[in-house]
Amino acid sequence: MVETGVPPVPSPAAVNYPAPAVTLPSGLEVLRTYSGAFMCLEIIFGGLVWILVAASNVPVPVVQGWVMFVSVTAFVCSILLLLVFIGGFTHVVNTNWNFVDLAYHFFALVFYFGAFVLEAAITSLANQIRENNGNTTLGLDNRSLGLNVAATIFAFTATICYGCSMMLAFRRWRS
């Protein structure tokens, strides 16, 4: 027989281990923090990389396809993470948002660093034309070369922003 009016006994795990607190503010106040500012810079510079690589002639489609994949994926995920913090979903969904922020920025940093290195390598080799049986493997005009140089610079800047965000997330997660 069930007793009425008596609350159920809570689980010992729920009593001893409270949900981790998010140290970032919610709402538009997140934009006034260093983390929010770096996330906005990640979105801006990632969008610029995306636009510049898409506008340039692609000398090596596989490499610049990877750069496009990383820049588009990181752009979309950064917007979603920023919207989670702005929308206040960190108080609705019970998870360790400090760790989620740290893990996302770690993986984004690793992938963006790889994309930056590949973009820099392709840009530096762009004017070295080799002919194998009459086929030119690399060669860009000055406009496309300038777009690739700018994409390399903005990819480096986005990589630095992801690194700074990761360090800030690590400090929040550790404390």
C-alpha positions as CSV (number, residue, x, y, z in Angstrom):
1,M,0.0,0.0,0.0
2,V,1.4,3.4,-1.0
3,E,1.4,6.1,1.6
4,T,0.1,9.5,0.4
5,G,1.9,12.8,1.3
6,V,5.3,11.2,1.9
7,P,8.0,12.2,-0.6
8,P,10.2,9.4,-2.0
9,V,13.6,8.8,-0.4
10,P,16.2,10.5,-2.6
11,S,19.1,8.5,-4.0
12,P,22.3,8.9,-2.0
13,A,24.2,9.8,-5.2
14,A,21.8,12.7,-5.9
15,V,22.3,14.0,-2.4
16,N,26.0,13.7,-2.2
17,Y,26.9,14.9,-5.7
18,P,25.1,18.1,-6.7
19,A,25.0,19.2,-10.4
20,P,28.1,21.2,-11.4
21,A,27.5,24.9,-11.6
22,V,28.2,26.9,-14.7
23,T,30.3,29.8,-14.0
24,L,29.4,31.7,-17.2
25,P,26.4,34.0,-16.8
26,S,23.4,33.3,-18.9
27,G,21.5,35.7,-21.3
28,L,23.2,38.6,-23.0
29,E,25.6,39.0,-20.1
30,V,27.7,36.2,-21.5
31,L,28.8,38.6,-24.3
32,R,30.4,40.8,-21.6
33,T,32.8,38.1,-20.6
34,Y,36.1,37.2,-22.2
35,S,34.7,33.8,-23.2
36,G,31.7,35.4,-24.9
37,A,34.0,37.8,-26.7
38,F,36.3,35.1,-27.9
39,M,33.3,33.0,-29.1
40,C,32.1,36.0,-31.2
41,L,35.6,36.4,-32.6
42,E,35.7,32.7,-33.5
43,I,32.5,33.1,-35.4
44,I,33.7,36.1,-37.3
45,F,37.1,34.8,-38.2
46,G,35.7,31.3,-39.0
47,G,33.2,32.9,-41.3
48,L,35.9,34.8,-43.0
49,V,38.0,31.7,-43.6
50,W,34.9,30.0,-45.0
51,I,34.2,32.8,-47.4
52,L,37.8,33.3,-48.5
53,V,38.4,29.6,-49.2
54,A,35.1,29.4,-51.1
55,A,36.0,32.4,-53.2
56,S,39.5,31.3,-54.1
57,N,40.4,28.9,-56.9
58,V,41.1,25.6,-55.2
59,P,44.5,24.2,-56.2
60,V,44.2,21.0,-54.1
61,P,40.5,20.2,-53.6
62,V,41.0,17.6,-50.9
63,V,43.0,19.9,-48.6
64,Q,40.9,22.9,-49.1
65,G,37.8,20.8,-48.7
66,W,39.0,19.8,-45.3
67,V,39.6,23.5,-44.5
68,M,36.1,24.3,-45.6
69,F,34.7,21.4,-43.5
70,V,36.5,22.5,-40.4
71,S,35.6,26.2,-40.8
72,V,31.9,25.5,-41.6
73,T,31.5,22.9,-38.8
74,A,33.3,25.1,-36.2
75,F,31.2,28.1,-37.3
76,V,27.9,26.3,-36.8
77,C,28.9,24.7,-33.6
78,S,30.3,28.0,-32.1
79,I,27.0,29.7,-33.0
80,L,25.0,26.9,-31.3
81,L,27.2,26.9,-28.2
82,L,26.9,30.7,-27.9
83,L,23.1,30.4,-28.3
84,V,23.0,27.8,-25.6
85,F,24.7,30.2,-23.2
86,I,22.7,33.2,-24.3
87,G,19.4,31.3,-24.2
88,G,20.0,30.2,-20.7
89,F,19.7,26.5,-21.6
90,T,22.6,25.8,-19.2
91,H,20.1,26.1,-16.4
92,V,17.6,23.8,-18.1
93,V,19.8,20.9,-19.3
94,N,21.5,19.3,-16.3
95,T,25.1,18.6,-17.5
96,N,28.6,19.8,-16.8
97,W,28.6,22.8,-19.2
98,N,32.1,23.8,-18.2
99,F,33.4,20.4,-19.4
100,V,31.3,20.6,-22.6
101,D,32.8,24.1,-23.3
102,L,36.3,22.8,-22.6
103,A,35.9,19.6,-24.8
104,Y,34.4,21.6,-27.7
105,H,37.1,24.2,-27.7
106,F,39.8,21.5,-27.4
107,F,38.6,19.6,-30.5
108,A,37.9,22.8,-32.4
109,L,41.5,24.0,-31.6
110,V,43.0,20.7,-32.8
111,F,41.0,20.6,-36.0
112,Y,41.5,24.3,-36.8
113,F,45.2,24.0,-36.2
114,G,45.3,21.2,-38.7
115,A,43.2,23.2,-41.2
116,F,45.5,26.2,-40.7
117,V,48.7,24.2,-41.4
118,L,47.2,22.6,-44.5
119,E,46.0,26.0,-45.8
120,A,49.4,27.5,-45.1
121,A,51.1,24.6,-46.9
122,I,48.9,24.9,-50.0
123,T,49.3,28.7,-50.1
124,S,53.1,28.5,-49.8
125,L,53.3,25.9,-52.6
126,A,50.8,27.7,-54.8
127,N,53.4,29.3,-57.2
128,Q,55.6,26.2,-57.5
129,I,54.3,24.8,-60.7
130,R,55.3,21.2,-61.6
131,E,54.4,19.5,-64.7
132,N,53.9,15.8,-64.8
133,N,53.2,14.6,-68.3
134,G,51.9,18.1,-69.3
135,N,49.5,18.4,-66.3
136,T,50.0,21.4,-64.0
137,T,49.5,20.5,-60.4
138,L,49.6,23.9,-58.7
139,G,49.4,27.4,-59.9
140,L,47.3,30.4,-58.8
141,D,46.8,33.9,-60.2
142,N,47.5,36.8,-57.9
143,R,43.9,37.3,-56.9
144,S,43.5,33.7,-55.8
145,L,46.8,33.7,-54.1
146,G,45.8,36.8,-52.1
147,L,42.5,35.1,-51.1
148,N,44.4,32.0,-49.9
149,V,47.0,34.2,-48.0
150,A,44.1,36.0,-46.3
151,A,42.4,32.7,-45.5
152,T,45.6,31.4,-43.9
153,I,45.9,34.5,-41.8
154,F,42.3,34.4,-40.6
155,A,42.6,30.6,-40.0
156,F,45.6,31.3,-37.7
157,T,43.7,34.0,-36.0
158,A,40.7,31.7,-35.5
159,T,43.1,29.0,-34.1
160,I,44.4,31.5,-31.6
161,C,40.9,32.5,-30.5
162,Y,40.0,28.8,-30.0
163,G,43.1,28.3,-28.0
164,C,42.3,31.3,-25.7
165,S,38.7,30.0,-25.3
166,M,40.0,26.6,-24.4
167,M,42.3,28.0,-21.8
168,L,39.4,30.1,-20.3
169,A,37.2,27.0,-20.3
170,F,39.9,25.0,-18.7
171,R,40.2,27.5,-15.8
172,R,36.4,27.4,-15.3
173,W,36.3,23.6,-15.4
174,R,39.2,23.2,-13.0
175,S,37.8,25.6,-10.4
